[in-house]
Amino acid sequence: MLGSGSMPRDLVSAVEKVEGTYITRMFAEFETAIRSYWRTIKPKTRTPVEVMLNRVADRLTIPAKVKDGVHAVREYRNHLIHERDHAVEPVAISDARHWLATYLARLPKQWPG
């Protein structure tokens, strides 16, 4: 049953936003992991995500295809969060999970810290 004053269209609107919310949250967790690794390389620096992703990818020889996939997720997430006007290709949850997990799998199993 819908809450007081809720209409079926409210449920439809909420469902339409679930995927974007999930991608946003998934990327936030991904970014936290990458920043944790980055602090072992460059402590006490606040590096923009785009730069950090490129530098970590270069350092760990992450394939360009994986790096590009992660950047596509990042750009889509930025589009969702900041409601930017320029067109961005949507990324499905399954694709986002694939690119982010593939990138994370290239991190060392353990790092200092």
Residue pairs with C-beta under 8 A, 6 or more apart in sequence:
2 8
2 10
2 11
19 92
19 93
20 80
22 93
23 73
23 76
23 77
23 80
23 91
23 93
23 96
24 77
24 80
24 81
26 93
26 96
26 97
26 100
27 73
27 74
27 77
27 96
27 100
30 70
30 100
30 103
30 104
31 49
33 104
33 107
34 49
34 52
34 53
34 56
34 103
34 104
34 107
35 52
36 113
37 56
37 107
37 108
37 111
38 45
38 47
38 52
38 55
38 56
39 113
40 111
40 112
40 113
41 55
41 56
41 59
47 55
49 74
50 71
50 74
53 67
53 70
53 71
53 74
53 103
54 67
56 62
56 107
57 66
57 67
57 70
57 103
60 106
60 107
60 108
61 106
62 103
62 106
66 99
66 102
66 103
66 106
67 103
69 95
69 98
69 99
69 102
69 103
70 99
70 100
70 103
72 89
72 91
72 99
73 91
73 95
73 96
73 99
73 100
75 88
76 88
76 89
76 90
76 91
76 96
78 84
78 88
79 86
79 88
